[in-house]
Amino acid sequence: MTVVDTGLAAEYAAIYAYSAAAVHLDGDPRWIAEELESEHRSRRDALLDYYDEHGLEAAPSLAGYDIEPIADAAAAQELLLGIEQHVTATWRAGVVTTEPHERELCLRMYGDSAVALARWRIAVGQSAADPWPGRPA
């Protein structure tokens, strides 16, 4: 499994989580969640294009992903915060690859996911300040 495969799996999981969680939100968090889900879909599509351009076969998304039951808006916000942290950590880990095309892709995805993480933190009332987004605690 390559770093791009791992990143694609994280993007698939994020799309699934946003689809499940956004219905529990309203107001600004709902609007931001819908935008971020769209961004994850765009990143997924860019990754699928990368596979096509390099003659590689992408793994399909799973039929479902293991997420905690979502009882309310607070649980939805917490789930999506965890998802954004995971996606950012996944892309951050990928930048160590020595393959130039993969590294370039991971750096771009890491930057995009770090911005998404900051946007979600702000949407749920947290500080976006983090000098190393995706760094394990």
C-alpha positions as a Markdown table, in Angstrom:
| # | Residue | x | y | z |
|---|---|---|---|---|
| 1 | Met | 0.0 | 0.0 | 0.0 |
| 2 | Thr | 1.4 | 3.4 | -1.0 |
| 3 | Val | 1.0 | 6.7 | 0.8 |
| 4 | Val | -1.4 | 7.7 | -1.9 |
| 5 | Asp | -3.5 | 4.6 | -1.3 |
| 6 | Thr | -3.6 | 5.5 | 2.4 |
| 7 | Gly | -4.6 | 9.0 | 1.6 |
| 8 | Leu | -7.3 | 7.9 | -0.8 |
| 9 | Ala | -8.7 | 5.6 | 1.9 |
| 10 | Ala | -8.8 | 8.6 | 4.4 |
| 11 | Glu | -10.6 | 10.7 | 1.9 |
| 12 | Tyr | -13.2 | 8.0 | 1.3 |
| 13 | Ala | -13.8 | 7.7 | 5.0 |
| 14 | Ala | -14.1 | 11.5 | 5.4 |
| 15 | Ile | -16.8 | 11.6 | 2.7 |
| 16 | Tyr | -18.7 | 8.8 | 4.4 |
| 17 | Ala | -18.5 | 10.6 | 7.8 |
| 18 | Tyr | -19.6 | 13.9 | 6.4 |
| 19 | Ser | -22.5 | 12.3 | 4.7 |
| 20 | Ala | -23.6 | 10.7 | 8.0 |
| 21 | Ala | -22.9 | 13.7 | 10.3 |
| 22 | Ala | -24.0 | 16.8 | 8.3 |
| 23 | Val | -27.7 | 16.0 | 8.8 |
| 24 | His | -27.2 | 16.5 | 12.5 |
| 25 | Leu | -25.9 | 20.1 | 12.1 |
| 26 | Asp | -27.5 | 23.4 | 11.3 |
| 27 | Gly | -26.4 | 27.0 | 10.8 |
| 28 | Asp | -22.7 | 27.7 | 10.0 |
| 29 | Pro | -21.5 | 24.3 | 11.1 |
| 30 | Arg | -23.8 | 22.6 | 8.6 |
| 31 | Trp | -22.8 | 25.0 | 5.8 |
| 32 | Ile | -19.1 | 24.5 | 6.5 |
| 33 | Ala | -19.6 | 20.7 | 6.8 |
| 34 | Glu | -21.2 | 20.7 | 3.4 |
| 35 | Glu | -18.3 | 22.7 | 1.9 |
| 36 | Leu | -15.7 | 20.4 | 3.5 |
| 37 | Glu | -17.5 | 17.3 | 2.2 |
| 38 | Ser | -17.4 | 18.8 | -1.3 |
| 39 | Glu | -13.6 | 19.5 | -0.8 |
| 40 | His | -13.0 | 15.9 | 0.2 |
| 41 | Arg | -14.9 | 14.7 | -2.9 |
| 42 | Ser | -12.8 | 17.0 | -5.0 |
| 43 | Arg | -9.6 | 15.6 | -3.4 |
| 44 | Arg | -10.9 | 12.1 | -4.0 |
| 45 | Asp | -11.5 | 12.9 | -7.7 |
| 46 | Ala | -8.0 | 14.4 | -8.0 |
| 47 | Leu | -6.6 | 11.3 | -6.5 |
| 48 | Leu | -8.5 | 9.1 | -9.0 |
| 49 | Asp | -7.2 | 11.3 | -11.8 |
| 50 | Tyr | -3.7 | 10.7 | -10.4 |
| 51 | Tyr | -4.2 | 7.0 | -10.5 |
| 52 | Asp | -5.4 | 7.2 | -14.1 |
| 53 | Glu | -2.5 | 9.4 | -15.2 |
| 54 | His | 0.0 | 7.0 | -13.8 |
| 55 | Gly | -1.7 | 3.8 | -15.0 |
| 56 | Leu | -2.5 | 2.7 | -11.5 |
| 57 | Glu | -5.6 | 1.1 | -10.2 |
| 58 | Ala | -7.3 | 2.8 | -7.3 |
| 59 | Ala | -9.0 | 0.8 | -4.6 |
| 60 | Pro | -12.8 | 1.4 | -4.4 |
| 61 | Ser | -14.4 | 2.9 | -1.4 |
| 62 | Leu | -15.9 | 0.6 | 1.2 |
| 63 | Ala | -19.6 | 0.1 | 1.5 |
| 64 | Gly | -19.5 | 1.5 | 5.0 |
| 65 | Tyr | -17.0 | 2.7 | 7.7 |
| 66 | Asp | -17.0 | 2.2 | 11.4 |
| 67 | Ile | -18.1 | 5.4 | 13.1 |
| 68 | Glu | -19.7 | 6.0 | 16.4 |
| 69 | Pro | -23.5 | 6.5 | 16.4 |
| 70 | Ile | -24.3 | 10.2 | 16.0 |
| 71 | Ala | -26.9 | 11.3 | 18.5 |
| 72 | Asp | -26.7 | 15.0 | 18.2 |
| 73 | Ala | -24.9 | 18.0 | 16.8 |
| 74 | Ala | -22.1 | 17.8 | 19.4 |
| 75 | Ala | -21.4 | 14.2 | 18.5 |
| 76 | Ala | -21.4 | 15.1 | 14.8 |
| 77 | Gln | -19.0 | 18.0 | 15.4 |
| 78 | Glu | -16.7 | 15.8 | 17.4 |
| 79 | Leu | -16.7 | 13.0 | 14.8 |
| 80 | Leu | -15.9 | 15.5 | 12.0 |
| 81 | Leu | -13.1 | 17.0 | 14.1 |
| 82 | Gly | -11.6 | 13.6 | 14.5 |
| 83 | Ile | -12.0 | 12.9 | 10.8 |
| 84 | Glu | -10.2 | 16.1 | 9.8 |
| 85 | Gln | -7.4 | 15.4 | 12.2 |
| 86 | His | -7.0 | 11.9 | 10.8 |
| 87 | Val | -7.0 | 13.0 | 7.2 |
| 88 | Thr | -4.4 | 15.7 | 7.9 |
| 89 | Ala | -2.2 | 13.3 | 9.9 |
| 90 | Thr | -2.5 | 10.8 | 7.0 |
| 91 | Trp | -1.3 | 13.3 | 4.4 |
| 92 | Arg | 1.4 | 14.6 | 6.7 |
| 93 | Ala | 2.8 | 11.1 | 7.1 |
| 94 | Gly | 2.8 | 10.7 | 3.4 |
| 95 | Val | 5.2 | 13.6 | 2.7 |
| 96 | Val | 8.1 | 11.4 | 3.8 |
| 97 | Thr | 7.8 | 9.3 | 0.6 |
| 98 | Thr | 10.9 | 9.4 | -1.6 |
| 99 | Glu | 8.8 | 9.0 | -4.8 |
| 100 | Pro | 8.7 | 12.6 | -6.3 |
| 101 | His | 5.2 | 12.5 | -7.8 |
| 102 | Glu | 3.7 | 11.0 | -4.6 |
| 103 | Arg | 5.6 | 13.5 | -2.4 |
| 104 | Glu | 4.3 | 16.4 | -4.5 |
| 105 | Leu | 0.7 | 15.1 | -4.3 |
| 106 | Cys | 1.0 | 14.5 | -0.6 |
| 107 | Leu | 2.3 | 17.9 | 0.1 |
| 108 | Arg | -0.6 | 19.5 | -1.8 |
| 109 | Met | -3.1 | 17.3 | -0.1 |
| 110 | Tyr | -1.5 | 18.0 | 3.3 |
| 111 | Gly | -1.8 | 21.7 | 2.8 |
| 112 | Asp | -5.4 | 21.4 | 1.7 |
| 113 | Ser | -6.3 | 19.2 | 4.6 |
| 114 | Ala | -4.6 | 21.4 | 7.1 |
| 115 | Val | -6.7 | 24.3 | 5.9 |
| 116 | Ala | -9.9 | 22.2 | 6.2 |
| 117 | Leu | -8.9 | 21.2 | 9.7 |
| 118 | Ala | -8.4 | 24.8 | 10.7 |
| 119 | Arg | -11.8 | 25.8 | 9.1 |
| 120 | Trp | -13.6 | 23.0 | 11.0 |
| 121 | Arg | -11.9 | 24.0 | 14.3 |
| 122 | Ile | -13.1 | 27.5 | 13.9 |
| 123 | Ala | -16.6 | 26.3 | 12.9 |
| 124 | Val | -16.9 | 24.4 | 16.2 |
| 125 | Gly | -15.5 | 27.2 | 18.3 |
| 126 | Gln | -11.9 | 25.9 | 18.8 |
| 127 | Ser | -8.6 | 27.7 | 18.1 |
| 128 | Ala | -7.2 | 27.0 | 14.6 |
| 129 | Ala | -3.7 | 27.8 | 15.8 |
| 130 | Asp | -1.5 | 24.7 | 15.3 |
| 131 | Pro | 2.0 | 25.1 | 14.0 |
| 132 | Trp | 2.1 | 21.4 | 12.9 |
| 133 | Pro | -1.3 | 20.3 | 11.8 |
| 134 | Gly | -1.7 | 16.5 | 11.8 |
| 135 | Arg | 1.2 | 16.0 | 14.2 |
| 136 | Pro | 0.4 | 13.2 | 16.7 |
| 137 | Ala | -0.3 | 14.5 | 20.2 |
